[in-house]
Amino acid sequence: MNTAAAGGAGVARTAVNHCPYCGEDQLRPSDAEYPGAWYCRSCLRLFSVTHHGVRRSDPTRTPQEPR
């Protein structure tokens, strides 16, 4: 992960390729007021993307009972 884009604030972020609202690619890291957020120059929205981890199993499936 890249912390340099956060201006040395120690916020780990991966480059976002497209705005989740308008789909444009005119994105810039936000200023120090919102560390870890991205600013879309096309639709003027400020957003952040959070990764919660990797799940090993599907929570909607029920385990099969023995036959």
Secondary structure as GFF3:
##gff-version 3
##sequence-region A 1 67
A	DSSP	three_ten_helix	4	6	.	.	.	ID=ss1
A	DSSP	beta_strand	27	29	.	.	.	ID=ss2
A	DSSP	beta_strand	38	40	.	.	.	ID=ss3
A	DSSP	beta_strand	46	47	.	.	.	ID=ss4
###
